[in-house]
């Protein structure tokens, strides 16, 4: 069985006023946050303590900026024009460990016999 995991993109509105919404944002490792401006001059800039995840959108009034998170943890950010009066955080969860189902001894034996049969058929050709 093959599982495909698609990364998510979480949208954050920058403004109006001195707000990031939603705040905080919860995502998983590999997901992205996309900040979307609604008309006022602001930035999305990682805090100095966010050494594993560093980003800076620069000051914008329209458009969007995104960052893909590759580490788990809580990462603070702020607007360079407004400082801590306009700040937010992204909480990034580690990926869940892969679950591999165990095979019973009987299933392992049958699987081995199946592989041996396939091998024998390939050799005969």
C-alpha positions as CSV (number, residue, x, y, z in Angstrom):
1,X,0.0,0.0,0.0
2,X,1.4,3.4,-1.0
3,X,0.6,6.5,0.9
4,X,1.1,10.0,-0.6
5,X,1.3,12.8,1.9
6,X,0.7,16.3,0.5
7,X,2.1,19.3,2.2
8,X,-0.4,21.9,3.4
9,X,-0.4,25.6,2.9
10,X,-1.9,27.7,5.7
11,X,-2.9,31.3,4.8
12,X,-2.3,34.1,7.2
13,X,-3.8,37.6,6.6
14,X,-1.4,40.4,7.3
15,X,-3.5,43.3,8.6
16,X,-5.8,45.1,8.8
17,X,-4.2,47.1,11.6
18,X,-1.5,45.4,13.6
19,X,-2.6,41.8,13.3
20,X,-1.7,38.5,11.8
21,X,-4.7,36.2,11.5
22,X,-4.9,33.4,12.4
23,X,-2.4,33.6,15.2
24,X,-0.8,31.3,16.3
25,X,-0.7,29.0,13.3
26,X,-0.3,25.2,13.7
27,X,1.3,23.2,10.9
28,X,3.4,20.0,10.3
29,X,7.0,19.8,9.2
30,X,7.0,20.2,5.4
31,X,4.0,22.5,5.4
32,X,4.1,26.2,4.3
33,X,2.7,29.4,5.7
34,X,1.6,32.0,3.1
35,X,1.2,35.5,4.4
36,X,-1.2,37.6,2.4
37,X,-1.2,41.5,2.6
38,X,-4.4,43.5,2.6
39,X,-3.1,47.0,1.9
40,X,-1.0,48.3,4.8
41,X,2.8,48.3,5.0
42,X,4.0,45.3,7.1
43,X,6.5,42.5,7.0
44,X,6.7,38.9,8.2
45,X,10.2,38.5,9.7
46,X,11.4,35.6,11.8
47,X,12.4,36.4,15.4
48,X,16.1,36.3,16.3
49,X,15.4,33.2,18.4
50,X,14.1,31.4,15.3
51,X,17.5,30.2,14.2
52,X,16.3,26.9,12.6
53,X,13.8,28.7,10.4
54,X,14.7,32.1,9.1
55,X,12.6,34.2,6.7
56,X,12.0,37.9,5.8
57,X,9.3,39.0,3.4
58,X,10.5,42.5,3.3
59,X,8.0,45.3,3.8
60,X,5.0,44.9,1.5
61,X,1.5,46.4,1.1
62,X,0.0,43.8,-1.3
63,X,0.8,40.3,-2.6
64,X,2.0,37.3,-0.7
65,X,5.0,35.6,0.8
66,X,5.5,32.0,1.8
67,X,7.9,29.9,3.8
68,X,8.1,26.1,4.0
69,X,9.0,24.9,7.5
70,X,11.5,22.0,7.7
71,X,12.0,21.8,11.5
72,X,9.6,21.2,14.4
73,X,9.2,23.8,17.1
74,X,7.6,27.1,17.8
75,X,8.8,30.0,15.6
76,X,8.0,33.6,16.4
77,X,7.8,36.4,13.9
78,X,7.0,40.1,13.8
79,X,6.6,43.1,11.5
80,X,9.8,45.1,11.2
81,X,7.9,48.3,11.1
82,X,5.8,47.7,14.3
83,X,8.0,45.3,16.4
84,X,6.4,43.3,19.1
85,X,3.1,45.3,18.8
86,X,2.6,43.1,15.7
87,X,3.9,39.6,16.2
88,X,2.8,36.0,15.7
89,X,4.0,32.5,16.0
90,X,4.0,29.3,13.9
91,X,3.8,26.0,15.8
92,X,5.4,23.2,13.7
93,X,4.7,19.6,14.7
94,X,7.1,16.8,13.9
95,X,5.8,14.2,11.4
96,X,4.2,11.2,13.0
97,X,6.3,8.0,12.8
98,X,5.5,5.7,10.0
99,X,3.5,2.6,11.1
100,X,4.6,-0.6,9.5
101,X,2.2,-3.5,10.1
102,X,3.8,-6.6,11.5
103,X,3.5,-9.8,9.6
104,X,2.7,-13.1,11.4
105,X,5.2,-16.0,11.1
106,X,2.8,-17.8,8.8
107,X,2.4,-14.7,6.5
108,X,6.2,-14.4,6.3
109,X,6.5,-18.0,5.2
110,X,3.7,-17.7,2.6
111,X,5.4,-14.5,1.3
112,X,8.7,-16.3,1.1
113,X,7.1,-19.1,-0.9
114,X,5.4,-16.6,-3.2
115,X,8.7,-14.9,-3.9
116,X,10.4,-18.2,-4.5
117,X,7.6,-19.2,-7.0
118,X,7.9,-16.0,-8.8
119,X,11.7,-16.4,-9.0
120,X,11.3,-19.9,-10.3
121,X,8.9,-18.7,-13.0
122,X,11.3,-16.0,-14.1
123,X,14.3,-18.5,-14.3
124,X,12.3,-20.9,-16.5
125,X,11.6,-18.3,-19.1
